[in-house]
Amino acid sequence: MQPDYKVIASGNYLLKNVRLETGFDYDEKDVIRTKTDLFCVEIEKGTIKNILPGDAHSGGIDVNGKLMLPAFSDMHIHLDKTLYGLPWQAISPKRKTVKDMIAYEQEIIPELLKTSVERGGELISLLQSYGTTFARTHFNVDPTSGLQSLENLEKALEHKKDLFSAELVAFPQHGLYYTDSAHLMKEAAALKSVSFIGGLDPYSIDGNIEKVIDFTVQLALDYEKGIDIHLHEIGESGMKTINYLIDKVIENPILKEKTFISHAFTLGHLSSKETNEIAERLANAKVGIASSIPFRGTIMPVPALKKYGVNILVGNDNVQDHWSTFGSGNMLQKANLIAELYGYETEFELSRTLGFATRNVFPLNEKGEMQWPKAGDQANAVFLNASCSAEAVARVPKIEGLLIQDHLLWKEF
């Protein structure tokens, strides 16, 4: 963790004066306010054992009315190749295409690998300081680094295992066939620690959509993995890739709910009719979208995708690396940006926007009924100075405390 957080309890303990959301207030049909109350929360061995009525006289740890919300998840990040921890460096204007970046990575990766364990650990600590306890992280699989990016990432995660967890995506950043990476991807897919098979722009990088997607899908089937491919391409090749992947998932229903397209920028360049049609196809095939929002002026059709029920996951993507100057590591800030970008500004809309930071875990359901936390839930939560989740999204207060597994951490107590 960042040095300003301290572990103040572990194992079994009771928290008192915990502020939880209890329902919505309405003006006719419109939500105008979120109701809260103070509770006692009993923690036992990393799970929530009981939610009890507030009792100021109990002997528990007093959190002084801080709002408790689900801990945050970063669902698209590259922990293996951050520049965080090195001197400040903005991206270069000389490198404009993905192939430019591949060539640059081939130059710098050998040096970056020397310190990637330490820098990965520093980035994890940064995420934690903003309330993130889980990430889906991609790691490079390429001829330059072999599987060393994975090895170093696993070391960084091992050092943080008591306070952070992750699922790993084997990512052929330099193309499957543009560089000789297919055999390395097979090696990575065989590892138990790897959960997803990644991919990269099959037409513009490897020159063959069907060949690349067929290989990726078969690898996922052979090794019982999910799929999460990067797709930056727009226009005909981007849409053809999305539709072909949807077709393959429909052919192999075991991949439903386990297949994601990262970025999918081509969706931001469609007519309303085209957007609705592809959103319906994605939803029916249960193929999700994972991305960083906003992204360099590309406005993704998030409202339309959500309307059809497409699973949308969000992450920081790059936190100060050679691909992007931006990325704070703060998932609550990411939810705030989404709310501002798409005009989610009412009490109800802001409360739903929290889900972009929490992997769609909400304290209240859409009817205003309490659903989190409840007995049996994992004890992963954040504590902050806000009256409700809507205010938290709108004002992005600092994280005061964290529940991670069976540990309670606090800045100043």
N, C-alpha and C positions, 0 to 999 in steps of 0.2 A: 504493500500500500504506500501511498504518498505519506511522507513523514508526519503530516498534521493529523492523521487518523490514528487512534489507539484502540486496541482491543480492550473492552471494559467488561466483557462477560463471555463465557463459553459454556457449552454443555446445556444444563437445565437452569432456567431462570424465568422470572415473571417481569413483564414490562407493564407499567401503569401510566395512566394519563396519555394513552395512545389515541390520537384522533383518527377515526375511520368514517368513511362516507356511509350514510344510512338511507338515503333516498333523494328524490327530487321534489322541489316545490314547483307548482304550476300556476300560470295565469291562463285559465281555460285549458287549452291543449299544449301551451308552450312552456317548456322548462325555463324557469327564471332564476333558480337557485339550487345549490346542492346542500342538502342537510348533512350534518356530521354530529357525532357525539364522542365522548371519551370512554375508552374501554381498557380492560386489562388483557394482555395477550401472553399466554403461557407457552414457552418454548421448551421443547424436549428433544435433544439429540438431532437437531437440524430440521425439525418439523414443528408446525404450529399445533400444539396439543389442544388448546382451548381458547375461545374468545369469550371473555367474561364481562359482566357489567362493570362500569367504572367504579373504582373504590379508592378514593384519595388516601385512605388510611391503611391500605395494604402495604406489605413490606417489600414490594417489587422495586425495580429500577425505574425512576421517574423520568419520562421523556418530555415532560412539561408541555403537553398538548401538541407536539409535532405531528404533522400529517404523515400517516404511513401509506405508502403506495407500493405497487409491485416493483421489484428491481428491474433494471433496464437490460435489454439485450441488443447487441450490435450484430445485425444479421447479414452484413456484407463489409468485410474489412480484410486487409492484407497485413497481418501482424509480422510477417516474415521479412518484409523489406521496407520498413519505415526508416526515415532519416531522423526521426525524433530521438533526441539525445545527442545529435551532432550539431555543429554550428548552423545557424539559419541559412537556408538556401531556397530561393524561389525557383520555379521551373524555368527552363531555358526556352527562349523563343525559336531556337534553331530546330527543335524536334517537334514536328507537327503531325505525324502519322503514327499509327501503331507500329509499323515496320521500323520507323525511325527509333521508337522507344525500345524495340527488341534489340536493335543494333547497339544502342546505348547500354542496355542491361548486360549484354554480353561483355562489355568492357568493364563495368563497375561491380558486377556480382562477386567476382573472386575477392575483392577487397571488402565489400559489405559483409560477406559471410563471416569474416574474422570477428566481427562484433555484433552479429545479429541476435545472439542469445541475450546479451545485455540490453540491446536496444528494444528487442521484443518485450523483455520484462519491463522496461521503463514505460513502454506504450500500454501494456496491460495495467500498470499502476495508474496511468493517466485515466484510462477508461473507468477503472474502479473508483477513482476519486469523484467521478461524475455519476456514480450510481450503477454502472454496468457490471454485471456479474457473469454474463454469458456472451459468447460471440460465435458466429459462423465465420471462420477465417480461411481464406484461400492461401495456398502456398505454392510457390513455383516448382514445376517439374519441367526441366529443360536440360539440354546437353551441357550447358555451362555449369550448372549447379548440381546436376544429377538429382539425388534425393537429399542433399545436404541441407537445403532450406527446410525440409520437413524435420530432419534430425535436430536442427538448431531450434526450430519452433517448439518441438516436443520438449526440449530441455527447458526453454523459457516457461512453458506451461507447467511443467513438473515443479518448478520453483514456486509457482503460484497456486498449486492444486487445491490448497485449503480454502482459497478465497476467490477462485475463478475457474470457470469451465468453458470448454469450447467443442465445437464439431468442425472437422477438417475437410477441406475441399482440395483435391488434387487438381492443380490448375496448369495446363500446358500453355504458359504465357507466351512462348515463342512458336506456337503452332504445333499441331500434331505431326505434320509432314513438311512444313516450311523449314523446320529443323527436325532432326531425327528424334522425336519424343515419344512415339507410340509405344515403344518397348518399355520406356521408363514409366509411362502411365499404367501399363499392365503390372509392373512391379509395385507401384503405389497402391493400385486398386486391391491388391492381394493383402494389404496390411489392415489389421483390425482397427487401428486408430483412425483410418480414413473412412469418412461417412458418405462423401459425395464425389462424383466424377465431374470435373469441370471441362470447359471448352472455350474456344476463342474464335470468333468471326470466321466461320468455316469457308466462306466464299472469298473474302478479300485476303485472307492470310494463307489458306491451304488450297483455294481454288476449286473446291468440290463440296457442296453442301451435303449431298447424300452420303458420300464416303465418310465424312467426318462425323455426322450425326449417327450413322449406322454403327460406326466403331464405338462411339460414346455410349449409345444405348446398349449395345451388346456387352460392353464392359460393366455397365451398371447391373445388367441382368445376371451376368456370370458371377459377380462378386456380391450381389445383393446390396447395392449401394443406391443412393439417390443421385440426381443429376442437377448441376447448377452451372450453366454455361454463360460466359460473357458474350453479349451481342451488341456491338457498337454500330453495326452497319444499319444504314437507313435505306429506304426505297425498296426496289423489287427483291434484292437479295436478302434484306432483313426480314421482309414479310414471308418470303419463301422458306427461310430457315425456321421461323416461328411456326408456320403451318405444317412444315414437314415434321418438326419435333412433336407437335400436337398429334399428328397422325400416328407417329410411333408410340406415343403414350396410350392412345386409344387401342392400338394393336396389343399393347402390353399393359393391361390395367393395373398390374402390381406397381407400376411407376406413378400412378395417380397419387397426388398429395406429396410426392417425393421428388417432383421435377420442377425446376425453377429456371427462369431466364433472367440473368442479371443485366440490368440496364434496359435492354430492349428499346433503344432510342427511336427506332423506326415508328413506334406507337405514338410518338409525339409529332408525327408528320402526316397524320391521316385525317380524312374528312370525318364528320360526326357519324355518318352511316358506316364507314369502314371501321371506325373505332368500336362502335356498338357490336358489329359483326365479330370482330376478333376477340372482344371482351367476352362475348357469349361463348365462343369456342374455347377460350382459355378456361373459363369457369366450368364448362361442361366436362373438360378433360382434367380438371383440377390441377392445372399447371399454373404455378405462381410466378410473380415478378419480384425480384429482389434488386434494390438499387439504392443509390444515394440521391436524395432530392433536396434542393434543386441541383442541376448539373449543367453548367456552362450554357445557360440560356435555353436548354431543351426542357420544355414544359410537358411533362408526362401526363396523360389523361387519367390521373388518379381517381377523380370523382366517378368517371364512367366505369372504370375497372371495378371500383368498390360497389357500384350500383348492381353490377352483374355477379358480385360475390367472388371476384378474383382475390386470392390470397396475396397481399402486398407486404413484403418485408423490407425494412429500411436499415441502412447502416451508414457509417462514416466513410466507408470505402478506403480512402487514402488519408492518413494523418501526417501531413508534411512529409512527402516523399518526392521522388523524381517524376511522378505522374501528376501530382496535384499540389498546388501551394496551400490549399485549404484543408479543412477537416479538424475540428476542435477536439473530437473524442467525446463530445457531450450529446447524448441521445435526447435529453430533454430539450436542448437547444434545437436539435433536428426536428422534433415535433413542433416546436414553436415556429420554425421556418416554414414547415408544411402548412400550418394553420394560417399563417400570413399569406403564403403564396396562393392558396386555394380559397381564401375567404372564410375559413372555419372560425367564426368569431362569436357565435352565441354560446351560452352556457352548455347546452347539450352538445354542440359540434366540438367545442374545445375538450369536453370530457371524453369524446370518442377519439379525438386526435391523440390523446395519451397512448392509445394502442400502438401507434407507430414506434414508440419507445419501449413498450413492454411486451412486444410480440403478441398483441391482441389480448392481453390480460387486463380486465377492467374491474375496479372495485364494485361498480354497479352495472347491471345489465341495462338494456335499452328501455326497459320499463321502470327503471329506478330501484330495482330490487338488489339487496346486498348479495354478492356472489364471491367476493374476495376481501379479506382472507377468510378461510374456514378451516376447521380442524382437519388435519391430515395434509394440508398444503405444505410444500417446502418453505422453510423459513428464509426466503429471499425477498428483501424489501428495502426501501429507502425511506428516510425520515427528513422532512423539510418544513420550512416555515411557509405554509400556505393554508388557506381555509378549505381548499378542495382541489381536485385534479385539474379543473378548468383554470383556476388561478395559477396553478403550477405551470401549465403549458403556456399561458399568456405572459407570465412574469419571469419564468426560469430562475427560481430561487436556488441558492446554493444547497447542496446536499449536506445535511448536518450529521446524519448517521446512517449506518448500513447494517442490515441483517444478511449475512452470507453464510449459508449452511448453518452451523451452530454458533457462529461468532457474532457478537454485537460490537461494532466499531463506531467510534464517535470522534468528532473533531475536538470539541472542548466540552468537558462534562464536569 
